[in-house]
Amino acid sequence: MRADVHHVVDGTYLVHGSNTNWVILTEGDAVTLVDTGYPGDREQLLASLAEVGSAPEAVAAVLITHAHNDHLGSAEYLRATYGTPVYLHEAEVPHARREFLHQVSVGTVLGNGWRPGVLPWAVHALRSGGTAHIPVTAPQAFPAEGALDLPGRPVPVHTPGHTDGHCAYHLPGTGVLISGDALVSGHPTSRVAGPQLLPDMFHRERSRAVASLDVLARLEDELLLPGHGPVHRGPVGDAAHRAREHAL
């Protein structure tokens, strides 16, 4: 299956999987992979690495924005098969191990089934492994504060609310922010186009998710690579303020 790969800036690629995005950061022969899509996206994930001239064994690390199945999908596969380290915020590590699961329940989804787009999205999520049990056996907290010594030199930015340990990743010098689900530009269950929060049912603590938009608003980036939706070009601060207005 061909991957939908978009070259954003030198060494940075946004890949659209099935309703979820991931990001590939390249530096010479090495790669940092930010998120991995659904379990059912594995073929697309591997194809996307090949399309940028890489391979799974060249992935220096997997960085996870948060441990929902549509972002964590192939993290354990890469760790177990290639020895790839999987890094998350320390608050998200036990979530990745599935010591608990902070994810929208089937009951909540069914209760929102009257909303446009929810039932088609739910069917796709189920078929793609959205409710599969896929813990990462040995996830790791970030090894240091600040920029990580990985391709792209990503800087984790703690943005709790969607989950307790959700992190965005700032790429210094490129004007790029990888925002995960802290700030998106579209979703099959949303009728809003452009920068926004995901619908309320997806957030563990909506108030903290709204507050985290203020953290992102202080960043001087110009390219937003979200966990869902297309690339958004323009000041990230403006995008965060726009999402906050929609949320109020």
MOURHU-V416673 format. One record per backbone hydrogen bond with DSSP energy under -1.0 kcal/mol. CO is the residue of the C=O (numbers start at 0). NH is the residue of the N-H. Records with the same first field share a line. If there is no record, write none. Layout:
CO = NH, NH
This chain:
2 = 4
3 = 15
5 = 13
8 = 11
10 = 25
11 = 7
12 = 23
13 = 5
14 = 21
16 = 18
19 = 16
21 = 14
22 = 33
23 = 12
24 = 31
26 = 29
29 = 26
30 = 59
31 = 24
32 = 62
33 = 22
36 = 72
37 = 40
38 = 41
40 = 44
41 = 45
42 = 46
43 = 47
44 = 48
45 = 49
46 = 50
47 = 51
48 = 53
49 = 52
54 = 57
55 = 58
57 = 30
60 = 32
61 = 86
62 = 34
64 = 166
67 = 70, 71
68 = 72
70 = 35
71 = 74
73 = 77
74 = 78
75 = 79
76 = 80
77 = 81, 83
78 = 82
84 = 61
85 = 139
86 = 63
87 = 141
88 = 91
91 = 95
92 = 96
93 = 98
94 = 97
95 = 135
104 = 108
105 = 109
106 = 110
107 = 111
109 = 112
111 = 114
114 = 117
116 = 120
117 = 121
118 = 122
119 = 123
120 = 124
121 = 125
122 = 126
123 = 127
124 = 129
125 = 128
127 = 39
128 = 131
139 = 87
147 = 149
149 = 152
153 = 147
154 = 169
156 = 167
160 = 204
161 = 203
162 = 160
165 = 158
167 = 156
168 = 177
169 = 154
170 = 173
174 = 221, 222
175 = 170
176 = 224
177 = 168
178 = 181
179 = 226
183 = 195
184 = 193
186 = 189
195 = 183
198 = 201
199 = 202
204 = 208
205 = 209
206 = 210
207 = 211
210 = 213
211 = 215
212 = 216
215 = 218
220 = 235
221 = 233
222 = 176
223 = 231
224 = 178
226 = 20
227 = 184
231 = 223
234 = 238
235 = 239
236 = 240
237 = 241
238 = 242
239 = 243
240 = 244
241 = 245
242 = 246
243 = 247
